[in-house]
Amino acid sequence: MEATPRSLRGLDCLSFFLANVRDGLGPYLAIYLLTEKNWNAADIGLIMGLPGFIRILVQTPSGAWIDKTHHKRKLIVFSSLMIGIACLIDVISPSFMIICISQCIIGLATSVYTPTVAAITLGMVGYERLAKRIGRNESFNHIGNVLNALLAGIIGYYMFLEGIFYLVTLMAIASSISVLMIKKSDIDHSLARGAKDESNIQHKPIGYTEIVREKNIIILLVTVTLFGFCNGSMMTLVGQKIATTEKESAYIFMSCCIIIAQLVMIIMARLSGKLSANRKRKSIFMVSFLILPLRALLVTLTADPVYLTITQLFDGIAGGIFGVMVIIIIADLTEGTGRFNFIQGVVTACIGIGTGLSAYITGQISNIFGYNNCFVVLSVASLFTLIFVIYYMPETKDIRKLSVGFR
């Protein structure tokens, strides 16, 4: 059974509109708090790290729930509405406590997006077409990010800063409408949880403890945690560094940073999806880690906002490859296990651990030692991460043929 054109268009629209929803307000919130509310870097780091820490707590059980539920579309609708409400709360009363609460809500809501969209995609197209379809999803997501960054920059600079909060709310509503375009009958929920292999044979789901003890799964979890730490706070820190010298134009430069990164991600996501369909996964995946230490060092060279904006090309390369490949690698490792979404939940939780720690630790470092020293620390951490990936990350394209005992 193939998904109908209407459902596939709905998946395209969902990927597009979720671009500005699944990360909440992102670096715009950091700039808003720094320039308009005069918060210090340490408090901003704490606030920006909250969603990641909340996701740590709920991501794994939510992934297990997504494996079981047939209400995946409703889950996205509910989560989107929660984020819209959280953004409106920030506008009404932007106090420290209110911002903390809204960030916690965003952390809860965004924990379901990545695994649910991936599950719906797998349930609609199957393993054979998954790599290319994930690349297409990520491309539409990055196109959405470009449009949202343009709108956010225009609204923040020419109109009123709080308009960015309303923009996220509108995108949350559009996401809800998009997911309802997908027909419920077009989603094979057994396939969506990875309970079938590519020969369409259904397997009984293996135990949770058994799959998380598998060596290759553990290596993947360590890898994505390190990536989250090295990459998670980079864009936010670049935005704050720009804001220290270009307070009035910070929103414009932040939008340009996002647009440049996302334009590159559009290309890299589609390219990664196509290449990984017939080539080895590790060599493609490793490029995203090779970029990290170089990017961190480059942003230490000057405070010129134009230069800092251009360096975000490297964010586009790393992020575009990582976003596609991590889902494909999870699919490789979990095919036939029935735990595709559970492992996605664990992986996303680990990324949240890395991102949350990164936001908090880099906030403290930048507040005491300055932004450049913070970037040096991230560069060193990125180099160690690259070495780990080179020596320990397995090739997963044919892993299911090599680990029959695991199945």
Steps between C-alpha positions, in 0.01 A plus 500: 500500500630841402407825668265727305632820340295704748671334796844547347423870444384520860835354611680764292292777658550359848878496455486857368290654777661307785828674417424793728307300757710202603780719637271757663638853482859377483779760487249785456396454862864532610542826307166631630598433861849646450406819314151580629496357850873544579545147631855375557654213301481254789121544546446479124703178489280353775181599318620371163602169658162433665322347197789260451493385862122450487538295184752283682231404751216432256662408169555130561152423639345713226689298238368177652149648498532603134586136420167392647256779414294527183425867576823645366326780309307615809822496701659752262188720511498505881874570524477785249219665694706474821790682335268770365360558848850510652607774256191706581576465872848643437348808334244561773743476793871464411626453856773254598254250648257524207780451248616195698149352494454566128837342419400193699176479301697531177735225616205268568330576169803480274601161640247330272570674167807325364401140586135551401576652160760230433251231607228638274752516214615139549138386529416675172796414275678198657871424534581489130406866442576629850844651431382717210178595678684608817724714280189656345345561845813674623521710184146628549583562865801711409302691235250579774781619722619739228155655462453523876839664546413759235168574665650508849775740393253734330254489788770544766676788325224694326193427712498377859720239668213311660368428150749214475312327783175535306669363188585175677139473619370537143742235376381266776143536372614437140684186615182367657307551178777338293516177701123457468547497120667160546242223482498273800461197271827587321708432812602138566550519876674163520754610241521842668645342813750288309320174573544390137822447308550580131357159403177614671525230765367613836710428808407508864646813665808423706540615860592858584799402713626258236514759225662776707775259605595430137854626437427695182202672659717610792763640263232693312365646825844620607560645153179706485548623858843634409361661184227669705759640740736627232235643268196571716588847629720620214239701308367660818848603609575647158178702524593628846851593382348698214255668739785632716621719212189541282212528745259675263569269205536175695169358375591567139839332535345210692250449220783511245690238702199270498422562132856425390514183710159381385567562131806276526299245700243476220774386263679277750180330619392401148854398408544292816169324444588410141859396572411286801248298298783321319817588692653439840351699787809566714702696245206737441415528870862574594510819291265672745747433784800611293341844461442568873854585625571712193179698543566566870849633432395723211255699712778598742696696238295821501185664635399629157130405466524449123784253541323320786190472285692347209656236726154351548548332164677233701199460728299426187737225391520331841133537591368401158695174497444412865122553492453254215762241583411448865146390408627269224756345736230443766288328234796278407561398860136439594351336190279211606536577872174693544690770692570760230324783682619392843863526388420829328372620835816387677718660231310829516526493880876456469518791256298696756750408773785624285318816393378579851845454652647706219259789558562504876878444496571740213278759665713484813828500306402793276375700799833463683764455228334647191360356179830424324628278781165323495539427128851362561358257756237387247768456235709271722191299595409471130844365415470224761153422367634460145767258624233295680284478187795396281606216729175372648198586282406191293385487139126430525384455141526120521497472878173304502668227294790480743315489833243225461524417869387849588184443296 
